[in-house]
Amino acid sequence: MDDFERLPSELAETHELVDGELVPVAANTPEHNLLRADTCQLLKMFVKERHLGMVIDEQEFDFLGAGHAPDVSFFGTDKRHLLDMHKRVQRFVPDLAIEIESESDTDAGLIRKKNRYLQAGVREVWLISTEGREVRVYTADGRRLLSGTDRITTDLLPGFSVSVEDLFGGI
């Protein structure tokens, strides 16, 4: 992870570290970028108003030796002191990791990433499908598939609720 941290920014920004190997990640579409920005803004406003912690997008974390940057991450106030403003790869994991399916993603790859996140201690993972306009929510206790008017809620953010169709409303 320290070697990954020392990579030049132009190389690190286009790769993730998985099983000791640099894996290229593709650039995202406007649809993906807009959904990421909207999701981050929605969560950030909710979390900030209630002083629940921090929401950040595209931040790299160390997931059991793999360097991944979920599209959007949330971690509670109890982890805020762990944030190192001078490191690209944070040495803790967020409480919530959100991945938005990209053109280059495979379902198997996203499931592997979700499993790694949960094994590393992430409490909840959302996998958002732009094609299916659905959200799969995973915790250690199970999973939920949400679409249309189904509401996304989480115990991590008491009172937070948004319908899947509203989440996609800006795109």
Buried (B, 14 or more C-beta within 10 A) or exposed (E): BEEBBEBEEEEBEEBBBBEEEBBEBEEBEEBBBBBBBBBBBBBBEBBEEEEBBBBBBEBBBBBEEBBBBBBBBBBBEEBEEEBEEEEBBBEBBBBBBBBBBBEEBEEEBBEEBBEBBBEBEBBBBBBBBBEEBBBBBBBEEEEEEBBEEBEBBBEBBEEBEBBBEBBBEEB
